Amino acid sequence: MRYLFGMIFFIFSLPGFAGSQAGGTPQFPAEQIIHFSKQVEKTLAGKGARVAILARMGRPAAELPEGMHFTHVSFAVYSQVTTADGRKIPGYAIYNLYQNNARPDTSSLVQDFPVDFFAGVALLEAGVIIPSAELQQRLLVTIASPVYTALHDPHYSAIANPYTLGRQNCTEHTLDVINAAIYQTDDIRKIKAVEKKYYAAQPVKVSGLELALGSLFSAEITLSDQPGAPVTATFETLANYLKKYDEGSEMFIITPEP
């Protein structure tokens, strides 16, 4: 029985579980979420970011496997945002791959805004990667094109292997779009070849038995795309990748202002 409880805790602590879904139960007053969302937008705008990679914490850090901190990754794109009363104001639209609530082994591409993005977080903290100006321009073109949607695989796994096809999570989709922009291609097999060669994925540091049992208890955990020791894409490994291969990119953390 103790092992079963441990297994259930493991399932709920994976980055994709309750961290890559839209909405969620607010853990902070609405005023705090709105204020932090505006702080994030002001920070991005102050750095002149037209496109940034944005991450949030859907679960407390202590509940996440070793080497994993953020639970959901997306693109923040500077846009003309239409308000409820029809006004158009400058702001950031968030481009997400969200796990579907009703069918947790599937996902959808959803556009929302910073206040939606941070609505159900466990901690008001944002991870940010600002790519180089050249890569930002290429990302703008790619995100606005059919390539962005074409690279989406709706078969979701919380621990999707970024080197293989068949399953995908939010961070893997972000990585695929980035490489589509860098290499200006929509050929997913070419993109995967590049990722195998240059991208260092995060090992999933739990036992094979735990993962095998986890796949029995939870639809969003599968080993079907893991031919060897399981690995997945994370915000941290994505930051390391761009730091190494995208000169001029920067990564930082935003916490609430005092």
N, C-alpha and C positions, 0 to 999 in steps of 0.2 A: 504493500500500500504506500509506503514512504517513497518507493521508486516511482510509482504512478504519479504521486503529487509532484515529484521533482520533474517528471516528464511534462506534465501540464504546465508547470512554471516555465520550463524551457521553451515550449511552444509559444506562450504568450510573450516571451521576452525577445523573440526574434525581431529584427529590424522591420520586416514587412508587416508584422502583426499589429494592428491598431495604430500603426505609424504611417502607413502609406494609403490610408483611406481618407476620403473627403470628410470634413466636419469633425465630429467627435464631441464628447461632453466637455464643455469649457472647464478648465481648472483654475482660471483666473477671472476676475471681474472684467466685463466688457471694456471698461475704460482703460484698463491696463493693456489689454490686447490691442486696442485701437492705437494707444500711444506708442506701444512697441512697434507695431506695423508701420506707423508713420516715421518712427526713428530709423527703421531699416530702409525705407524708401528715401529718406533724406540723406542717409549715409551713401547709398548707391548713387543718388543724383549728384552728391558732392564730389564723388570720384569720377563723374562723367560716364558712368557705366550705361551702355545701351543694352547690353545683355550680360547677365550674371548667372552663376549657378548658385542656387539658394537651398539650404538644408535646415531642417527643424528636428526637434527632439519630441517624438511621440510617446516615448517611454523614458522613465528615469534612467540615468546612465548606469546606476548600480544593477539594473535588471538586464542589461545588454551583454551579449557575449564579448569576450576579450577582443580588443581591437576595433570595436564598433561603438560609435558615439551617437551619430545622427541616424534617424530612422526613415527620413523621406527627403528626396532630392528632386529639384525642378529647375526650370529656367525662369528667370525674371527678365521681362522684356519691356523696355521703356516704350510707352504707348500713349495714345490719346484715349483716356478712360472716360466712358459715358456714365454720368451720375444718374441717380434715380429720377431726378427732375429734368433729365435730358441735356444737362450741360456737359461739355467736353473739357476735361482738364488733364494736364500731364500727370502720368503716374506709371506704375509698373503692373503689367498683367503677368500672372503666373501660369506657366504651361506645365501641367502635371500629367504623369501617369498615375492614376489612382486605382487601387485595388477595389473591386466591387463588393459592397456589403452583402448583397444577397447571394452572390456566387464568388466566394473568396479566392477561388482558383482562376479567376479571370480579372481583367483590368480594362479601363477605359482612359482615353485622353480627355482631360477636362481643363478648361481655362477658368481661373478664378483670380482673386486679388489678395494682397498680403493679409488683410484682416481675416479672410477665409482660411488662408494657408496656416496661420498661427492660432486659429480658433480653439483647437483641442489639444494643444501641446502640453507636455508634462513640465516643461521648463521654458521660460522665455529666454531663448538663446538661439541665435541664427549662425549657421556656418555659411560663409560667402567665398566664392571664387570669382574673381573678375579676370576673364581671359584678356589676352593682348588685344589691342585695337583692331589688328588685322583679323584675328579669329572672331572677334565680336561681329565684324562686318559679314564674315562668311556665315556665321550662325544666324544672323538676321535673315539672310537670303534662304538658308536651309529651313529654318522654322516656318517661314512664310510659304514654303513650297510644298508640293505633295510628298516630298521625301520624308518630312517629319512624320506624317501619318503612316506612310508606307513602312517605316522602320518599326512600327508598333506591332508586337506580337501579343495578342490578348490572353495568351496562356500564361498565367501568373504563377511565380514561385517566390517566396520570401527570400530564398537563398539561391536565386537563379545564377547559373554559371555564365559569366560574361564571354567565355570562349566558345560556347556551343549555341546551337539553335534549338528551338522547341519550347523554351521557357524564358520569361523576362520579368524583371522588376523595374522600379522607377530609375534606379541608378544605372542599370545596364542600358535602358533606353536613352538616358542622358548621354552616356558614353558613346553609344552608337551614333547619335545625332552629332556629337562633337567630331567624331572621326569622319562622318559623312561630309561635314563642313570642311575639315582639314584637307581631306583627299578629294573633295568635290565629286563624290560618287554616291549612287544609291544601291550599289551592289553589296548586299549584306554579307556575302561570302568573302569579298575583298576586305570589308570592314572587320570581320571576325579574324581574318588572317593577320591584319595589322595589330589587332588587340592581343592575339596570341604572342606576337613577336615583341611588342613594346609595353603592354600594360601589365603591371604586377597586381593581380587580384588579391583580395583578403582571404586567407584561409579561414574556414568556419571551424572554430576551435571547440568542437564538441565531439563526442564519440560517435562512431558510425552506428552503433546500436541505438543511441539516443535519436539520431536523425532518422533511422529506419522506423523506429516506433513513432516518432513525430509525424511521419508521413501517413501513418495509420490513423492518428487522432485528428489531423488537421489537413484540410484540402489544399491549403496554400503552401504546404511543405512537400517537396518531392525530390527524389534523387534521380529522376529519369534523365536529366541533362547533366549529371555529374559522373563522368566515366572513371574518375579517379578520386583522390582526396578532395572533398568538397571545397569550393572556393566561391566567392561572390564579389560583387562590386560594392564599394562603400564610398562615402563622401571623402574620407581621408585618402584612400588609394587614388581616387580621381584627382584630388588636389596634388598628390605626389606626381602623377602622370603629367599634368599640365605644367607643374613647376619644372619638370625635366625637359619637356618637349615644346612648350609654348613660351618662348622668351618674352618677358614683360607681364606675364600673368601674376596675380597675387591672391593669397588666401588669408582670411582673417575671421575672427569671431566677433559677433555683436551681442552684447548683454545690455539689459535695461540701464538707462541713464539714472544716476543717483537722484 
